[in-house]
């Protein structure tokens, strides 16, 4: 995936998070792609229920499978790790 598509994918993931979790007061551009999603430094203020909803939304939107809790924890580390996972899984289907 080239840089432009990667940037577009990350923006798409941010929008997916905001829409899935019904977050209206945060703009996609204000979400830092490298900051851990479930840390105090993240403006999204996510909890474990949000994580479950995100896993389901990511699997549905990108047609990927996140099969266990350890993988889910690694995938949901940040916007960057979600994007990397989606790209890797998509490339396996080629």
C-alpha positions in Angstrom: 0.0 0.0 0.0 1.5 3.3 -1.0 1.7 6.4 1.3 -1.4 8.1 -0.1 -3.5 5.0 0.3 -2.1 4.4 3.8 -3.1 7.9 4.8 -6.5 7.4 3.3 -6.9 4.1 5.2 -5.9 5.7 8.5 -8.4 8.5 8.0 -11.0 5.9 7.1 -10.2 4.0 10.3 -10.5 7.1 12.4 -13.9 7.8 10.8 -15.0 4.2 11.5 -14.0 4.6 15.2 -15.9 7.9 15.5 -19.0 6.5 13.8 -19.0 3.1 15.5 -18.7 4.6 18.9 -20.9 7.6 18.2 -18.3 10.1 19.1 -19.3 13.5 17.8 -17.1 16.0 19.6 -13.7 14.9 18.1 -12.5 15.5 14.6 -10.6 12.7 12.8 -7.5 14.9 12.2 -7.1 15.5 16.0 -6.6 11.8 16.6 -2.9 10.9 16.9 -2.2 7.8 14.8 0.6 6.6 17.0 -0.9 7.1 20.5 -2.2 3.9 22.1 -6.0 3.9 21.7 -6.6 2.7 25.3 -4.2 5.1 27.1 -4.9 8.2 29.1 -3.0 10.2 26.5 -5.6 9.3 23.9 -8.4 11.9 23.4 -10.9 9.1 22.6 -11.2 7.8 26.2 -12.0 4.3 25.1 -12.9 1.3 27.4 -13.0 -2.5 26.9 -16.6 -2.4 25.6 -15.5 0.1 22.9 -12.8 -2.4 22.0 -15.3 -5.1 21.4 -17.4 -2.9 19.2 -14.3 -1.8 17.3 -13.2 -5.4 16.6 -16.6 -6.2 15.2 -16.7 -3.0 13.1 -13.1 -3.6 11.7 -13.9 -7.2 10.8 -17.1 -6.3 9.0 -15.8 -3.2 7.1 -12.4 -4.7 6.0 -13.4 -8.3 5.8 -10.7 -9.5 8.1 -10.7 -11.9 11.1 -9.4 -11.1 14.5 -9.5 -14.5 16.0 -8.3 -14.1 19.6 -7.9 -11.7 22.5 -4.2 -11.4 22.2 -4.4 -10.5 18.5 -7.2 -8.1 19.3 -5.1 -6.3 21.9 -2.2 -6.0 19.4 -4.3 -4.8 16.5 -6.1 -2.2 18.7 -2.9 -0.7 20.0 -3.2 2.4 17.8 -4.5 3.7 14.4 -1.2 2.6 12.9 -1.4 -1.0 14.1 -5.0 -1.3 12.9 -3.9 0.0 9.4 -0.9 -2.3 9.4 -3.1 -5.3 10.2 -5.7 -4.5 7.6 -3.0 -4.1 4.9 -1.3 -7.3 5.9 -4.6 -9.3 5.9 -5.7 -7.8 2.6 -2.4 -8.7 1.0 -2.8 -12.3 2.1 -6.0 -12.5 -0.1 -4.2 -11.4 -3.2 
